[in-house]
Amino acid sequence: MSTNKIYCFGDGYAHGHIWPEWPQILQALVPEYNTTTHTGIGAGNEYLINLLLQQGDNISGQTVIFQWAHTSRFDKLIEDEEWLFIAKADPIYHFNLYDSAHGTWWLSSASKNKKIQEYHNLFVQNKQENLRFNNQQILVENYLQQHNCKYLFISTVEEEQFCSQHTEQEFRGNEVQPSPLLHFYYLTEVILPKLNILVDADRCKQLKQAIKQHNWKAYDPDRVEIWQKMSIL
């Protein structure tokens, strides 16, 4: 059995919580790799970098796909009851609580909470956010190089631009995340070619047809079972 691994990092565009997205489709297309997904719905880059660093030497010599999130997102490591109350009281992002080795993180995403808005408007504004992002990219790239990783940086912004310009019809409805079919195209037309990972042509064709023919419904209660049956070729 191959020991080749692909580590996927990303926010809701990689989580697969609505329907299959590019990391889940990736595992079906390249079964010779062991694909693991490290994500958070509404995650910012600080949280994603933390997930990467927690892997330690496990990533050495392996492939890493790191999908950068929106630079403005604020990830809060909960250290007191006040912030836990704020997180749980958020009308939209109250479920964005993730446990880690360092404690519980609240991924505030686009929260309209007053404290989150103050953070963006008064403390860490656009110029500092962009500077932080540039520094993060340099440091993460150096880290991956030191671990002899084959890596690819992508972003939710770039994926959204790709999907909005693609010729295929979009089926996302009112959901933020693109449809599984567009995730398939983003994976096969952007990610895999850049990593120079070859895919079995018949497997690729069959999976594309299965994804294309299915009437995807967001948060379908049977979505896990549907995908398991679809992805076994």
Beta strands, then each sheet from edge to edge (+ up, - down):
strand 1: 5-10
strand 2: 34-39
strand 3: 63-68
strand 4: 75-77
strand 5: 97-100
strand 6: 103-107
strand 7: 150-155
sheet 1: 2+ 1+ 3+ 7+
sheet 2: 4+ 6- 5+
end
